[in-house]
Amino acid sequence: MSASGFAPLRDFMLKRYDDLKRRLTLQLGNVDLAGDALQDTWVRLQSQDAADAGDSKTGDSREPVQYPLSYLMRMATNAALDRLRADNRFLTGEEVELVFENLADTAPGPAQTAEARSEAERLAEVMAEMPPRRRRILILIRVDEMPRQEVAERLGVSLSLVDRELKRAHDYLTERMR
């Protein structure tokens, strides 16, 4: 392929850019990576053309590319692989130590556990003080995650009564838990 042999590839790439990007995105599974790979392919074509222009030995000895779509897809795929390899590096020992130093222990300590247990016991006591139907509605909706309409049907009451009782239960718990 002569120094100008890459010009037809660049022309082909310009005309079929959207198709190339779509195909490459499907192949790579990432639209950004496909765009970057096509950009790298364009740069490689430009630099190869410039290198061949300065080398008088290559002259017209290269033959034109028979399947430009396949050729460009292969170039772009290789460019994407090069990019992925460059981005996929390991942490140094110092970086690993820094990560471990900055990791906070998110597990609750004994004081937090005792406080949560005490609050749960207090909530159970307050709920036990509620009228039975109100407590049952609250448990079915908030604990068992049953839809309000289903609670109304199960208890044989209206949906508006379920809504009123739920609101009263929330208000009661808010007031008593303060």
Contacts in CASP RR format, 6 or more apart in sequence:
PFRMAT RR
TARGET T0000
AUTHOR 0000-0000-0000
METHOD contacts of the structure
MODEL  1
MSASGFAPLRDFMLKRYDDLKRRLTLQLGNVDLAGDALQDTWVRLQSQDA
ADAGDSKTGDSREPVQYPLSYLMRMATNAALDRLRADNRFLTGEEVELVF
ENLADTAPGPAQTAEARSEAERLAEVMAEMPPRRRRILILIRVDEMPRQE
VAERLGVSLSLVDRELKRAHDYLTERMR
1 52 0 8 1.000
1 58 0 8 1.000
1 62 0 8 1.000
1 63 0 8 1.000
1 64 0 8 1.000
1 65 0 8 1.000
2 52 0 8 1.000
2 58 0 8 1.000
2 59 0 8 1.000
2 60 0 8 1.000
2 61 0 8 1.000
2 62 0 8 1.000
3 49 0 8 1.000
3 52 0 8 1.000
3 53 0 8 1.000
3 54 0 8 1.000
3 58 0 8 1.000
3 59 0 8 1.000
4 49 0 8 1.000
5 49 0 8 1.000
5 52 0 8 1.000
5 62 0 8 1.000
5 64 0 8 1.000
6 45 0 8 1.000
6 46 0 8 1.000
6 48 0 8 1.000
6 49 0 8 1.000
6 52 0 8 1.000
7 49 0 8 1.000
8 64 0 8 1.000
8 65 0 8 1.000
8 68 0 8 1.000
9 45 0 8 1.000
9 65 0 8 1.000
9 68 0 8 1.000
9 71 0 8 1.000
9 72 0 8 1.000
10 42 0 8 1.000
10 45 0 8 1.000
10 46 0 8 1.000
10 49 0 8 1.000
12 68 0 8 1.000
12 69 0 8 1.000
12 72 0 8 1.000
13 20 0 8 1.000
13 38 0 8 1.000
13 41 0 8 1.000
13 42 0 8 1.000
13 45 0 8 1.000
13 72 0 8 1.000
16 69 0 8 1.000
17 38 0 8 1.000
20 38 0 8 1.000
20 69 0 8 1.000
20 72 0 8 1.000
20 73 0 8 1.000
20 76 0 8 1.000
21 31 0 8 1.000
21 34 0 8 1.000
21 35 0 8 1.000
21 38 0 8 1.000
23 73 0 8 1.000
24 34 0 8 1.000
24 35 0 8 1.000
24 37 0 8 1.000
24 38 0 8 1.000
24 73 0 8 1.000
24 76 0 8 1.000
24 77 0 8 1.000
24 80 0 8 1.000
25 31 0 8 1.000
25 34 0 8 1.000
27 34 0 8 1.000
27 73 0 8 1.000
27 77 0 8 1.000
28 34 0 8 1.000
28 37 0 8 1.000
28 77 0 8 1.000
28 80 0 8 1.000
33 80 0 8 1.000
33 83 0 8 1.000
33 84 0 8 1.000
34 76 0 8 1.000
34 80 0 8 1.000
36 79 0 8 1.000
36 80 0 8 1.000
36 83 0 8 1.000
37 76 0 8 1.000
37 77 0 8 1.000
37 79 0 8 1.000
37 80 0 8 1.000
37 83 0 8 1.000
38 76 0 8 1.000
38 79 0 8 1.000
40 76 0 8 1.000
40 79 0 8 1.000
40 80 0 8 1.000
40 82 0 8 1.000
40 83 0 8 1.000
41 72 0 8 1.000
41 75 0 8 1.000
41 76 0 8 1.000
41 79 0 8 1.000
44 75 0 8 1.000
44 79 0 8 1.000
45 75 0 8 1.000
52 58 0 8 1.000
52 59 0 8 1.000
65 71 0 8 1.000
91 99 0 8 1.000
108 116 0 8 1.000
122 177 0 8 1.000
123 173 0 8 1.000
123 177 0 8 1.000
126 172 0 8 1.000
126 173 0 8 1.000
126 176 0 8 1.000
126 177 0 8 1.000
127 135 0 8 1.000
127 138 0 8 1.000
127 139 0 8 1.000
127 173 0 8 1.000
128 135 0 8 1.000
129 176 0 8 1.000
130 138 0 8 1.000
130 169 0 8 1.000
130 172 0 8 1.000
133 155 0 8 1.000
133 157 0 8 1.000
133 165 0 8 1.000
134 165 0 8 1.000
134 168 0 8 1.000
134 169 0 8 1.000
134 172 0 8 1.000
135 169 0 8 1.000
136 155 0 8 1.000
137 151 0 8 1.000
137 155 0 8 1.000
137 162 0 8 1.000
137 165 0 8 1.000
137 166 0 8 1.000
137 169 0 8 1.000
138 165 0 8 1.000
138 166 0 8 1.000
138 169 0 8 1.000
138 170 0 8 1.000
138 173 0 8 1.000
140 146 0 8 1.000
140 151 0 8 1.000
140 154 0 8 1.000
141 148 0 8 1.000
141 151 0 8 1.000
141 162 0 8 1.000
141 166 0 8 1.000
146 154 0 8 1.000
148 159 0 8 1.000
148 162 0 8 1.000
148 163 0 8 1.000
148 166 0 8 1.000
149 159 0 8 1.000
151 162 0 8 1.000
152 158 0 8 1.000
152 159 0 8 1.000
152 161 0 8 1.000
152 162 0 8 1.000
155 162 0 8 1.000
END
